[in-house]
Amino acid sequence: MADTDDLDDIHGFFQFANVSDSEDDDGLFVSAKPRTVEFDVHAINYTPKIDEDEWFDHSQTTDVDDWINTHTGMDEVTFTVQNLYFKGEYGRAVDICKQAVVALYKKHGPNMRVAFMRELLEIGAKSAIRIEDLDNLEYFYDWYEQCGGKNPGYCIFRAEALTKLRRLDQALEQHIEYLDQRRLDAQVWELIGELLVSIGDTKPYSGTGVQTSWLRLALGAFFVSHSVIRGCKGWRSSELAIKRKQLQTEQLLKHATETLRKVSPGAASASSGSDCEVMVWELCKTESTLDEASQQHLLQSCTDRLATCVKWIFAHLSLGSLDDVADEDDEEKNAADL
């Protein structure tokens, strides 16, 4: 058996020998003594960044390559181009975005964070659209394609850029890809209608009977948009929501009326008056009908990519099940609000 003097060594826990339990002795753990630090308040020269206007913008004093490589450089560049966009300085936003994209890729290569790159490309492209800079818009779009991704929002951005680049069939394809994920977006159906009108105005369709088929198809898209707005029961009662719905409805009615005049001038004239809106939508519903021969003629005049889009639209212009789908969509929105 071990001697009692050795208990400090063989015990399973740390033992602190010769520690006094006396109240007059602080023992091992001595309480900290308060310390006083003296300094001159007036000598402090510090202003929080948030109190400085455009504290993040070093574009006038720092090269973008060097700026990106600082600890907070990427965030500051992003804040700067966002600020320039909202101030309307689109040219500067395009230039900085373009330099930042190159610098970012140079720094990270294929391993870069796609989220940073995507944000720069979107701001750069939207700025280029504002100033009709199609060369830089195409530059940003080509980079954007390399980012990949299936988020519905990416489809909307691609469609906007492609429409501006007059690659209308690809823009239509992106809108359809979006609707495959969010089928009841009235605004996207309206954009599809506008695209169909634009396609009908291009060669080889312009001035032919096929152009009328494109316009009828557009009326169908406008009518679907109207039906979605009308069938939605989830509009909020706030002033902002009511105003937004009114603006969207008025714009849609304007596009539908203009297209209707091209398809059937006499019918469009007859729809004027107090019941104008009701008549326009009734006419859109009837005038959007294409018989089998017209459908086949339209499809035969299309490229393969465009024909695929047109077939999808034909399949979704059947409005029989639209109300049921709208009810399901409203239930999901109401559940989300709760």
Secondary structure, 3 states (H helix, E strand, C coil): CCCHHHHHHHCCCCCCCCCCCCCCCCCCCCCCCCCCCCCCHHHCCCCCHHHCCCCCCCCCCCCHHHHHCCCCHHHHHHHHHHHHHHHCCHHHHHHHHHHHHHHHHHHHHHHCCHHHHHHHHHHHHHHHHHCCCHHHHHHHHHHHHCCCCCCHHHHHHHHHHHHHCCCHHHHHHHHHHHHHHCCCCHHHHHHHHHHHHHHHCCCCCCCCHHHHHHHHHHHHHHHHHHHHHHHCCCCCCCHHHHHHHHHHHHHHHHHHHHHHHHHCHHHHHHCCCCCHHHHHHHHHHHHCCCCHHHHHHHHHCCCHHHHHHHHHHHHHCCCCCHHHHHHHHHHHHHHHHC
